């Protein structure tokens, strides 16, 4: 019985950690999809949640800044 309780608590903890960690990646994915469709907000800033996501967010922000400052053709 104790083993089942510990298993349930472990699974709940794993679910919470994964869902909390995955949320910023979903926001980044949505921002990139919006930009690819032409409806994205180039002035929006993304939170730098963790090392890999931080680099991706920084690259997206850099791309958006370069796009804003590029002359229109």
C-alpha positions as CSV (number, residue, x, y, z in Angstrom):
1,X,0.0,0.0,0.0
2,X,2.8,2.4,0.9
3,X,4.5,1.6,-2.4
4,X,1.4,2.6,-4.3
5,X,1.2,5.9,-2.5
6,X,4.8,6.6,-3.1
7,X,4.4,5.7,-6.8
8,X,1.4,8.0,-7.1
9,X,3.2,10.9,-5.4
10,X,6.3,10.3,-7.6
11,X,4.2,10.3,-10.8
12,X,2.4,13.5,-9.7
13,X,5.7,15.1,-9.0
14,X,7.2,14.1,-12.3
15,X,4.1,15.4,-14.2
16,X,4.3,18.7,-12.4
17,X,8.0,19.1,-13.1
18,X,7.7,18.2,-16.8
19,X,4.6,20.4,-17.4
20,X,6.3,23.4,-15.6
21,X,9.5,22.9,-17.6
22,X,7.7,22.4,-20.9
23,X,5.5,25.6,-20.7
24,X,8.2,28.1,-21.8
25,X,9.0,25.9,-24.8
26,X,5.4,26.0,-25.8
27,X,5.4,29.8,-25.6
28,X,8.5,29.9,-27.8
29,X,6.9,27.5,-30.3
30,X,3.8,29.6,-30.5
31,X,5.9,32.8,-31.1
32,X,7.8,31.2,-33.9
33,X,4.6,29.8,-35.5
34,X,3.0,33.3,-35.3
35,X,6.1,34.9,-36.9
36,X,6.1,32.3,-39.7
37,X,2.4,33.1,-40.4
38,X,3.1,36.8,-40.5
39,X,0.9,37.5,-37.5
40,X,3.6,37.5,-34.8
41,X,4.5,40.5,-32.6
42,X,8.1,41.4,-33.4
43,X,8.1,43.7,-30.3
44,X,7.2,40.9,-27.9
45,X,9.9,39.7,-25.4
46,X,10.2,36.1,-24.3
47,X,11.3,35.1,-20.8
48,X,14.7,33.4,-20.6
49,X,13.6,30.4,-18.6
50,X,16.6,28.0,-18.9
51,X,19.9,27.7,-20.7
52,X,18.7,26.0,-24.0
53,X,15.5,28.0,-24.0
54,X,17.4,31.1,-23.1
55,X,19.6,30.8,-26.2
56,X,16.7,30.1,-28.5
57,X,14.8,33.0,-27.0
58,X,17.8,35.3,-27.4
59,X,18.2,34.2,-31.1
60,X,14.5,34.9,-31.8
61,X,14.7,38.3,-30.1
62,X,17.8,39.1,-32.2
63,X,16.1,38.0,-35.4
64,X,13.0,40.1,-34.5
65,X,15.3,43.1,-33.8
66,X,17.1,42.7,-37.1
67,X,13.8,42.3,-38.9
68,X,12.5,45.5,-37.4
69,X,15.6,47.5,-38.2
70,X,15.9,46.2,-41.8
71,X,14.8,48.6,-44.5
72,X,11.6,47.6,-46.3
73,X,12.1,46.4,-49.9
